[in-house]
Amino acid sequence: MMSDEENQTLPEPEAPANEIDALRAEAADMRDRMLRALADAENTRRRAEREKQEASTYAVTRFARDMLQIGDNFARALAACPPALREAADPAVEAVLDGIEATERQLLAALERHGVKPIDTADGRFDPNLHQAIAEVAGEGKPAGSIVDVVQAGYKIGDRLLRPAMVTVARRGDPAAPPAPGNGVDTKV
């Protein structure tokens, strides 16, 4: 049999306050580490998703450049036959030219389906980020520094420049051209 002394349970000693504080600090540190690990995992997932999307968008870049050269050859072939000569051409020659035009349209449509789009030069403003000036020519009434002629079309793929448009620009100081606004020339009389 047990004695009364043995039957009585001894109270557990209280944990020191320092130990509780240390455990709380450790728990807070572990929670902070866990939140950082979750944030890192989410950032890694987002980065991988973005890189996958970019890889998908820009994977055809080299291939697209090669295809643009083929498209340029189609355009040169069509430009070699002016409209007056084409109207007088034999029906067989006309059929060949029609085939070249159709093939060029299909090529450009296929490139566009894969995110390759021509650079718009309709506004006539030269942008060194999109255009490559190959010559300065008489302005033909255009402001100095503006695009006079597009020698070779430029293209973008997604948000990136695939190939700059090769252009001629109006010569500065051309007497036939009005001064471009904001170029430092006083236009007041």
Secondary structure, 3 states (H helix, E strand, C coil): CCCHHHHCCCCCCCCCHHHHHHHHHHHHHHHHHHHHHHHHHHHHHHHHHHHHHHHHHHCCHHHHHHHHHHHHHHHHHHHCCCHHHHHCCCHHHHHHHHHHHHHHHHHHHHHHHCCEEECCCCCCCCCCCCEEEEEEECCCCCCCCCEEEEEECCEEECCEEEECEEEEEECCCCCCCCCCCCCCCCCCC
